[in-house]
């Protein structure tokens, strides 16, 4: 196994999804996590802690 990073290797069609997939995944996951936290913080800790946390 070589020690070079994925970003140091030449660009090929097979390596493009490996670089782009984390960005797409976080674009999908992050808004849903923010929405869930927006629902859960006020329920469990009240509205005042929600303003302090964000």
N, C-alpha and C positions, 0 to 999 in steps of 0.2 A: 504494500500500500504506500503510495507516495504521500509526501508531506505538504504538497502545494494546496492552497485554498481553492475552493470552487471558483472564486472570483479572479484567480490568477491563471486559470486554464483558458485555452482558446474557446471562443464562442462557437457552439454547435447547436443544432436543433434539439438535441437531447438535453443539453444543459440549460436552455432557456427556461423551461418549466420549473427546474429546480431553483432558479433565482427568482422567478416571478411568483411562484406558488405561495411563499410566506406572506407577501404583500397582499395578495388576493384573499388569503385566509384571514388575515387580521382586518381587512376591510369588511369582511362579513361578520366576524366575531365581535369586534370592538363596539359597534353600535348596539348590538343585542345585550352585551354586558353592561353598557352604560344605561340602557333602558331598564334592565333588571335592577341595577343599583338605585336608579331613580324611584323605583317602586318599593324596594325593600328598606332603604334608609328611613324614609318618613314613617313607615309602619312600625319599625322596631325601635328607632331612636328619637322620633319626633322631628318636627320641622326645623327646629333650631340647630340640631346637629348636622342636618343636611346642608344648611347654608354655611356652616363652618367647615365642612369637609370639602365642599366644592367651591 
